[in-house]
Amino acid sequence: MVKLFRTASLLLAAAGIAASVQAQSFKVQRFSIGGEGGTDYLTAEPGTGRVFVSRGFHVMVLDGIKGTVLGDIPGTPNTHGIALVPKYNHGFTTNRGDSTVSMFDLTSLALIKKIRIPAGGQDGIMYDDFTDRVILTNHSKPGTATAIDPEKGVITGEGKLEDDSPEGAASDGKGKLFVNNESKNTIQVLDAKTLTSLASWPLDPCDGPTGIAYDRASDRIFTGCGKTSAVLDAKSGKIVATIANGQGVDALGWDPAEKLVYIPAGRDSSVTIVHEDSPDKYTVVATVTTAAGAKTISVDTVKHVAYLFQPVYGPPPSDAPQAEGGRRPRGPVVGAFLYVISH
């Protein structure tokens, strides 16, 4: 089932916004996918239309154009993130449930090996092209960053972080990594080769930073927070702009060709779309409606399409135990949907 359920007009054709953005509205398509399991991060493969979606104990591979299931990667307990390294035809998933990373073949989706991560607490994952390594950010105690050789699937380094709850990481492509520390409200700067800490930058008024992206053309870091996200000068750590957005942010999308930042807000069922007019000036060009809980996002930077994924839960059984952290227990998954933002 596909449903076109909202078209969001541009809010403002401000000076400096690219003509292609001014001339079009953003639309959201919804595809019914189904399947079992919750979700965390998803990853769009640039140019192919494939979308890799974490589903708790497996990873679904979807056709983002047709809204169909292409394949499945099993055996990923409590999986959170997916990184793709086309150079070696390898993909990687973070599996907190058994403290491993699954390394799989991008063509066949077959498991190649599981890599044991001693630190545990796997969460975020990304590929750093400068060092040619996959970087994990782990909710270990203390928090850690772990580097993996994407060809051989072996650990090649580990560094300590200042927070037990590190979230997303981004690379400048020149030897530095930037990690959001959700509990400390900081961005930690790491040497990409040694994973040693170079600096720690406060993010006030950005509270609870999670999603992160980097614009290499302007050396700007985008960090996603509830209500107010921030843009930093990557050379000085200075906040040069703030962006108003919804609550419940857990990832950011960035399209460097169109200079668009996508900020999903799961609590407000929305995505704020922001145009980078200049390195220090940003304009909200649209706010589109998605779904309650849809808090992570990934952008196909070739097709210029953004994806979100969200299951729908039924009521929990009356005798269901309280979830971790005192949260209300979830009921069974009764539906799951892929949301596609285009213009």
NORZIFEN-V880048 format. One record per backbone hydrogen bond with DSSP energy under -0.5 kcal/mol. NH is the residue of the N-H (numbers start at 1). CO is the residue of the C=O. E is the energy in kcal/mol with one decimal. If there is no record, write none. Layout:
# NORZIFEN-V880048
nh: {NH & NH}
co: {CO & CO}
e: {E & E}
This chain:
# NORZIFEN-V880048
nh: {3 & 5 & 5 & 6 & 8 & 9 & 11 & 14 & 17 & 21 & 22 & 23 & 24 & 26 & 27 & 28 & 29 & 30 & 31 & 32 & 33 & 33 & 34 & 40 & 41 & 43 & 45 & 46 & 48 & 49 & 51 & 52 & 53 & 53 & 54 & 55 & 57 & 59 & 60 & 61 & 62 & 62 & 63 & 64 & 64 & 67 & 68 & 70 & 70 & 71 & 73 & 74 & 75 & 76 & 78 & 79 & 79 & 80 & 83 & 85 & 88 & 89 & 89 & 90 & 91 & 92 & 93 & 94 & 95 & 95 & 96 & 96 & 97 & 98 & 98 & 99 & 99 & 100 & 101 & 102 & 103 & 104 & 104 & 105 & 106 & 109 & 112 & 113 & 115 & 116 & 117 & 118 & 120 & 123 & 123 & 124 & 126 & 128 & 129 & 132 & 133 & 134 & 135 & 136 & 137 & 138 & 138 & 139 & 140 & 144 & 145 & 146 & 147 & 148 & 149 & 150 & 150 & 153 & 154 & 156 & 157 & 159 & 161 & 167 & 168 & 170 & 172 & 177 & 178 & 179 & 180 & 181 & 182 & 182 & 185 & 186 & 187 & 188 & 189 & 190 & 190 & 191 & 192 & 192 & 195 & 198 & 199 & 201 & 203 & 206 & 207 & 210 & 213 & 215 & 216 & 219 & 220 & 221 & 222 & 223 & 223 & 224 & 226 & 227 & 228 & 229 & 230 & 231 & 232 & 233 & 234 & 234 & 237 & 240 & 240 & 241 & 243 & 245 & 250 & 251 & 253 & 255 & 256 & 259 & 260 & 261 & 262 & 263 & 263 & 264 & 264 & 265 & 266 & 267 & 268 & 269 & 270 & 271 & 272 & 273 & 273 & 274 & 274 & 275 & 276 & 277 & 277 & 278 & 281 & 283 & 285 & 285 & 286 & 288 & 290 & 293 & 294 & 295 & 298 & 300 & 301 & 304 & 305 & 306 & 307 & 308 & 310 & 312 & 314 & 320 & 323 & 326 & 327 & 331 & 332 & 334 & 335 & 337 & 338 & 339 & 340 & 341 & 341 & 342 & 342}
co: {30 & 3 & 28 & 28 & 26 & 7 & 285 & 12 & 14 & 18 & 18 & 19 & 21 & 8 & 342 & 6 & 340 & 3 & 338 & 1 & 31 & 336 & 336 & 41 & 80 & 52 & 50 & 44 & 45 & 45 & 62 & 43 & 51 & 60 & 41 & 58 & 55 & 73 & 53 & 71 & 51 & 60 & 68 & 49 & 62 & 63 & 63 & 61 & 68 & 61 & 59 & 72 & 57 & 57 & 56 & 56 & 76 & 94 & 92 & 90 & 85 & 85 & 86 & 85 & 104 & 83 & 102 & 81 & 93 & 100 & 78 & 94 & 77 & 77 & 95 & 95 & 96 & 95 & 115 & 93 & 113 & 91 & 102 & 110 & 89 & 105 & 103 & 103 & 101 & 114 & 99 & 116 & 117 & 124 & 137 & 137 & 135 & 133 & 127 & 128 & 128 & 148 & 126 & 146 & 124 & 136 & 144 & 121 & 138 & 138 & 159 & 136 & 157 & 134 & 154 & 132 & 148 & 149 & 149 & 147 & 147 & 145 & 143 & 180 & 210 & 178 & 176 & 190 & 170 & 188 & 168 & 186 & 165 & 180 & 181 & 181 & 201 & 179 & 199 & 177 & 188 & 196 & 175 & 190 & 191 & 189 & 189 & 187 & 185 & 203 & 205 & 224 & 222 & 220 & 214 & 215 & 215 & 232 & 213 & 221 & 230 & 211 & 207 & 246 & 226 & 243 & 223 & 241 & 221 & 238 & 219 & 232 & 233 & 231 & 238 & 231 & 229 & 227 & 295 & 295 & 262 & 260 & 254 & 255 & 255 & 274 & 253 & 261 & 272 & 251 & 262 & 270 & 248 & 247 & 247 & 265 & 265 & 288 & 263 & 271 & 286 & 261 & 272 & 283 & 259 & 275 & 281 & 281 & 278 & 275 & 273 & 283 & 273 & 271 & 269 & 266 & 291 & 293 & 307 & 305 & 299 & 300 & 300 & 341 & 298 & 339 & 337 & 335 & 332 & 317 & 327 & 323 & 324 & 314 & 315 & 312 & 312 & 310 & 31 & 308 & 29 & 306 & 339 & 27 & 340}
e: {-2.3 & -0.9 & -1.0 & -0.8 & -2.9 & -0.6 & -2.0 & -1.2 & -1.8 & -0.8 & -2.2 & -2.3 & -0.8 & -2.1 & -2.9 & -2.0 & -2.4 & -2.1 & -2.8 & -2.2 & -0.6 & -3.0 & -1.6 & -0.5 & -2.1 & -2.7 & -2.8 & -0.7 & -1.4 & -0.9 & -2.2 & -3.1 & -0.5 & -3.0 & -2.0 & -2.6 & -2.0 & -2.2 & -2.3 & -2.5 & -3.1 & -0.6 & -3.2 & -3.4 & -0.9 & -2.7 & -1.0 & -3.3 & -0.5 & -1.6 & -2.8 & -0.6 & -0.5 & -1.8 & -1.4 & -1.8 & -1.1 & -2.1 & -2.5 & -3.0 & -1.6 & -0.6 & -0.6 & -1.8 & -2.5 & -2.6 & -1.8 & -2.0 & -0.6 & -2.8 & -1.9 & -0.7 & -2.1 & -0.5 & -0.7 & -0.5 & -0.6 & -1.9 & -1.9 & -1.6 & -2.9 & -2.6 & -0.5 & -2.6 & -2.3 & -2.1 & -3.3 & -1.6 & -3.0 & -0.6 & -2.8 & -0.7 & -1.0 & -0.5 & -0.9 & -0.9 & -1.9 & -3.1 & -0.7 & -1.2 & -1.7 & -2.6 & -3.4 & -3.0 & -2.0 & -0.5 & -3.0 & -4.1 & -1.7 & -1.3 & -2.7 & -1.7 & -2.8 & -2.5 & -3.0 & -0.6 & -0.6 & -2.6 & -0.5 & -2.6 & -1.0 & -2.6 & -3.2 & -3.1 & -1.5 & -2.0 & -2.1 & -2.3 & -2.7 & -2.4 & -2.4 & -2.9 & -1.7 & -0.7 & -1.4 & -1.3 & -2.1 & -2.6 & -2.8 & -2.8 & -0.5 & -2.6 & -2.5 & -0.6 & -2.8 & -3.6 & -1.2 & -2.9 & -1.9 & -3.4 & -0.6 & -2.5 & -2.0 & -2.9 & -0.8 & -1.3 & -1.5 & -2.4 & -2.9 & -0.5 & -2.7 & -3.2 & -1.2 & -1.7 & -2.2 & -2.8 & -2.2 & -2.6 & -2.5 & -2.8 & -2.4 & -0.6 & -3.1 & -2.5 & -0.6 & -1.3 & -2.5 & -2.4 & -1.8 & -0.5 & -2.5 & -2.5 & -0.6 & -1.3 & -1.6 & -2.9 & -3.0 & -0.5 & -2.7 & -0.7 & -0.6 & -3.3 & -2.7 & -1.4 & -1.1 & -0.7 & -1.8 & -2.2 & -2.7 & -0.5 & -3.0 & -2.9 & -0.5 & -3.2 & -2.5 & -1.1 & -1.5 & -1.7 & -1.5 & -2.3 & -2.3 & -0.6 & -1.4 & -2.3 & -2.3 & -3.0 & -1.8 & -1.3 & -1.7 & -3.2 & -0.9 & -1.8 & -1.1 & -2.3 & -2.9 & -2.2 & -2.3 & -3.5 & -3.2 & -1.9 & -1.8 & -1.6 & -0.8 & -0.8 & -0.5 & -3.0 & -1.1 & -2.1 & -2.5 & -3.0 & -2.5 & -3.0 & -0.5 & -2.2 & -0.5}
